[in-house]
Amino acid sequence: MISIKRIDAKNVWDVLELKLKREQKHFVASNEISIVQAYAAAGTGCEAFPFAVYNGQKVVGFLMVCYNEGAFYELDGNVPPSALVNNYSICRLMIDKRYQRRGYGRAAMLAALDFIRTWPCGKADCCEISYEPENTVAKTLYASLGFVENGELDGDETVAVLKL
């Protein structure tokens, strides 16, 4: 049974021990960086929700949901992709290399979407996700959940959105 739980003093160290395969490391920021970014978001207009992904009682992955992630761009004077403004995003998803190819990523995404649909920051039109164009595993997973590329880029990443 896959579930997500907010990062706290009890699970943060388990999350920090999670690892990707060597060939996957360039696809996603480290969990350390992601957790720092989550707490640095406070007061910026962006809300971040970092989660540990559990299979039963075992931490198997990391996930972060954001709202209004575009606020980070605006801090540096940059124009964010429109899907990041006043919408939700799944800005991080990783499953430890020991637990991949078991459906945990899909289950974690569904749990994230269930969380988003509780509207923790208010209603929004869509949920955004971005990925490296060569990450075909991610692209296939997100498309199977209904995410559609909208033609925007987030840096060099492809942006896809799901209507909420």
C-alpha positions as a Markdown table, in Angstrom:
| # | Residue | x | y | z |
|---|---|---|---|---|
| 1 | Met | 0.0 | 0.0 | 0.0 |
| 2 | Ile | 1.6 | 3.3 | -1.2 |
| 3 | Ser | 1.0 | 6.4 | 0.8 |
| 4 | Ile | 2.6 | 9.8 | 1.3 |
| 5 | Lys | 3.4 | 11.5 | 4.5 |
| 6 | Arg | 4.8 | 15.0 | 5.1 |
| 7 | Ile | 8.6 | 15.2 | 5.8 |
| 8 | Asp | 9.2 | 15.4 | 9.5 |
| 9 | Ala | 11.9 | 14.7 | 12.1 |
| 10 | Lys | 11.0 | 11.0 | 12.0 |
| 11 | Asn | 11.3 | 10.3 | 8.2 |
| 12 | Val | 13.7 | 13.0 | 6.9 |
| 13 | Trp | 16.8 | 10.9 | 7.4 |
| 14 | Asp | 15.2 | 7.9 | 5.5 |
| 15 | Val | 14.4 | 10.3 | 2.6 |
| 16 | Leu | 17.9 | 11.6 | 2.5 |
| 17 | Glu | 19.3 | 8.1 | 2.2 |
| 18 | Leu | 17.3 | 7.3 | -1.0 |
| 19 | Lys | 19.3 | 7.0 | -4.2 |
| 20 | Leu | 18.7 | 7.0 | -7.9 |
| 21 | Lys | 20.5 | 4.9 | -10.5 |
| 22 | Arg | 23.6 | 6.7 | -11.8 |
| 23 | Glu | 22.0 | 7.3 | -15.2 |
| 24 | Gln | 18.9 | 8.9 | -13.6 |
| 25 | Lys | 20.7 | 11.5 | -11.4 |
| 26 | His | 20.6 | 14.3 | -14.1 |
| 27 | Phe | 16.8 | 14.0 | -14.3 |
| 28 | Val | 15.9 | 15.3 | -10.9 |
| 29 | Ala | 17.4 | 17.5 | -8.2 |
| 30 | Ser | 18.7 | 15.7 | -5.1 |
| 31 | Asn | 16.4 | 15.2 | -2.1 |
| 32 | Glu | 18.7 | 17.4 | -0.1 |
| 33 | Ile | 18.3 | 20.3 | -2.5 |
| 34 | Ser | 14.6 | 19.7 | -2.8 |
| 35 | Ile | 14.0 | 19.8 | 1.0 |
| 36 | Val | 16.1 | 23.0 | 1.3 |
| 37 | Gln | 14.0 | 24.5 | -1.6 |
| 38 | Ala | 10.8 | 23.5 | 0.2 |
| 39 | Tyr | 11.7 | 25.4 | 3.3 |
| 40 | Ala | 13.2 | 28.3 | 1.4 |
| 41 | Ala | 9.8 | 28.8 | -0.3 |
| 42 | Ala | 8.3 | 30.1 | 2.9 |
| 43 | Gly | 7.2 | 33.8 | 2.5 |
| 44 | Thr | 7.9 | 33.8 | -1.3 |
| 45 | Gly | 4.3 | 33.3 | -2.5 |
| 46 | Cys | 5.1 | 29.7 | -3.3 |
| 47 | Glu | 3.9 | 26.9 | -1.0 |
| 48 | Ala | 5.9 | 23.7 | -1.0 |
| 49 | Phe | 4.7 | 20.3 | 0.5 |
| 50 | Pro | 7.6 | 17.8 | 0.7 |
| 51 | Phe | 6.5 | 14.1 | 1.2 |
| 52 | Ala | 8.1 | 10.8 | 1.9 |
| 53 | Val | 6.6 | 8.0 | -0.2 |
| 54 | Tyr | 5.9 | 4.9 | 1.8 |
| 55 | Asn | 5.2 | 1.3 | 0.9 |
| 56 | Gly | 3.6 | 0.2 | 4.2 |
| 57 | Gln | 6.1 | 1.4 | 6.8 |
| 58 | Lys | 9.1 | 1.6 | 4.5 |
| 59 | Val | 10.2 | 4.9 | 2.9 |
| 60 | Val | 10.7 | 4.2 | -0.8 |
| 61 | Gly | 10.6 | 7.6 | -2.4 |
| 62 | Phe | 10.3 | 11.4 | -2.3 |
| 63 | Leu | 7.7 | 13.6 | -3.7 |
| 64 | Met | 7.1 | 17.4 | -3.6 |
| 65 | Val | 4.0 | 19.3 | -4.5 |
| 66 | Cys | 4.1 | 23.0 | -4.9 |
| 67 | Tyr | 1.5 | 25.8 | -5.4 |
| 68 | Asn | 2.4 | 28.9 | -7.4 |
| 69 | Glu | 5.9 | 27.7 | -8.1 |
| 70 | Gly | 6.2 | 30.6 | -10.6 |
| 71 | Ala | 6.9 | 32.8 | -7.6 |
| 72 | Phe | 10.5 | 31.4 | -7.5 |
| 73 | Tyr | 11.1 | 32.7 | -11.0 |
| 74 | Glu | 9.8 | 36.1 | -10.2 |
| 75 | Leu | 12.3 | 36.5 | -7.3 |
| 76 | Asp | 15.0 | 36.5 | -9.9 |
| 77 | Gly | 13.1 | 38.7 | -12.3 |
| 78 | Asn | 12.4 | 35.8 | -14.7 |
| 79 | Val | 9.1 | 35.0 | -16.4 |
| 80 | Pro | 7.8 | 31.6 | -15.4 |
| 81 | Pro | 5.9 | 29.2 | -17.6 |
| 82 | Ser | 2.2 | 30.1 | -17.3 |
| 83 | Ala | 1.3 | 26.7 | -15.9 |
| 84 | Leu | 3.4 | 27.5 | -12.8 |
| 85 | Val | 1.4 | 30.6 | -11.8 |
| 86 | Asn | -1.4 | 30.1 | -9.3 |
| 87 | Asn | -1.5 | 26.4 | -10.1 |
| 88 | Tyr | -0.3 | 23.3 | -8.5 |
| 89 | Ser | 2.8 | 21.4 | -9.6 |
| 90 | Ile | 4.5 | 18.1 | -8.8 |
| 91 | Cys | 7.9 | 19.5 | -8.8 |
| 92 | Arg | 9.8 | 16.4 | -7.6 |
| 93 | Leu | 9.2 | 12.7 | -7.8 |
| 94 | Met | 11.8 | 10.0 | -7.2 |
| 95 | Ile | 11.6 | 6.4 | -6.2 |
| 96 | Asp | 14.7 | 4.8 | -4.8 |
| 97 | Lys | 16.6 | 2.6 | -7.2 |
| 98 | Arg | 15.9 | -0.5 | -5.1 |
| 99 | Tyr | 12.1 | 0.0 | -5.5 |
| 100 | Gln | 11.7 | 1.0 | -9.1 |
| 101 | Arg | 9.5 | -0.7 | -11.7 |
| 102 | Arg | 6.9 | -1.8 | -9.1 |
| 103 | Gly | 4.3 | 0.8 | -9.7 |
| 104 | Tyr | 5.3 | 3.0 | -6.8 |
| 105 | Gly | 5.8 | 6.1 | -9.0 |
| 106 | Arg | 2.3 | 5.8 | -10.4 |
| 107 | Ala | 0.8 | 5.2 | -7.0 |
| 108 | Ala | 2.7 | 8.2 | -5.6 |
| 109 | Met | 1.5 | 10.4 | -8.4 |
| 110 | Leu | -2.1 | 9.4 | -7.7 |
| 111 | Ala | -1.6 | 10.1 | -4.0 |
| 112 | Ala | -0.2 | 13.5 | -4.9 |
| 113 | Leu | -3.2 | 14.3 | -7.1 |
| 114 | Asp | -5.5 | 13.3 | -4.3 |
| 115 | Phe | -3.7 | 15.6 | -2.0 |
| 116 | Ile | -3.8 | 18.5 | -4.5 |
| 117 | Arg | -7.6 | 17.9 | -4.9 |
| 118 | Thr | -8.0 | 18.8 | -1.2 |
| 119 | Trp | -7.1 | 22.3 | -2.4 |
| 120 | Pro | -4.6 | 23.1 | 0.4 |
| 121 | Cys | -3.9 | 26.5 | -1.2 |
| 122 | Gly | -7.2 | 27.0 | -2.9 |
| 123 | Lys | -8.7 | 25.9 | -6.2 |
| 124 | Ala | -6.6 | 26.0 | -9.3 |
| 125 | Asp | -7.1 | 25.2 | -13.0 |
| 126 | Cys | -4.3 | 22.6 | -13.5 |
| 127 | Cys | -1.4 | 20.7 | -12.1 |
| 128 | Glu | 1.9 | 21.0 | -13.9 |
| 129 | Ile | 4.8 | 18.7 | -14.2 |
| 130 | Ser | 8.0 | 19.0 | -16.1 |
| 131 | Tyr | 10.7 | 16.5 | -17.3 |
| 132 | Glu | 13.8 | 16.2 | -19.4 |
| 133 | Pro | 12.7 | 15.4 | -23.0 |
| 134 | Glu | 14.9 | 12.3 | -23.0 |
| 135 | Asn | 13.3 | 10.9 | -19.8 |
| 136 | Thr | 10.9 | 8.7 | -21.7 |
| 137 | Val | 9.9 | 6.7 | -18.6 |
| 138 | Ala | 8.6 | 9.9 | -16.9 |
| 139 | Lys | 6.9 | 11.1 | -20.1 |
| 140 | Thr | 5.1 | 7.8 | -20.5 |
| 141 | Leu | 4.0 | 7.7 | -16.9 |
| 142 | Tyr | 2.7 | 11.3 | -16.8 |
| 143 | Ala | 0.9 | 10.9 | -20.2 |
| 144 | Ser | -0.8 | 7.8 | -18.9 |
| 145 | Leu | -2.2 | 9.9 | -16.0 |
| 146 | Gly | -3.6 | 12.5 | -18.4 |
| 147 | Phe | -0.8 | 15.1 | -18.4 |
| 148 | Val | -0.6 | 16.8 | -21.8 |
| 149 | Glu | 2.4 | 18.8 | -23.1 |
| 150 | Asn | 1.4 | 22.4 | -23.5 |
| 151 | Gly | 4.3 | 23.6 | -25.6 |
| 152 | Glu | 6.0 | 25.5 | -22.8 |
| 153 | Leu | 9.5 | 24.8 | -21.4 |
| 154 | Asp | 10.7 | 25.1 | -17.9 |
| 155 | Gly | 14.4 | 25.8 | -18.6 |
| 156 | Asp | 15.2 | 22.8 | -20.8 |
| 157 | Glu | 12.4 | 20.6 | -19.5 |
| 158 | Thr | 9.1 | 19.9 | -21.2 |
| 159 | Val | 6.0 | 21.1 | -19.4 |
| 160 | Ala | 2.9 | 19.0 | -19.2 |
| 161 | Val | -0.4 | 19.9 | -17.5 |
| 162 | Leu | -3.4 | 18.0 | -16.2 |
| 163 | Lys | -6.7 | 19.9 | -15.9 |
| 164 | Leu | -8.0 | 19.6 | -12.3 |
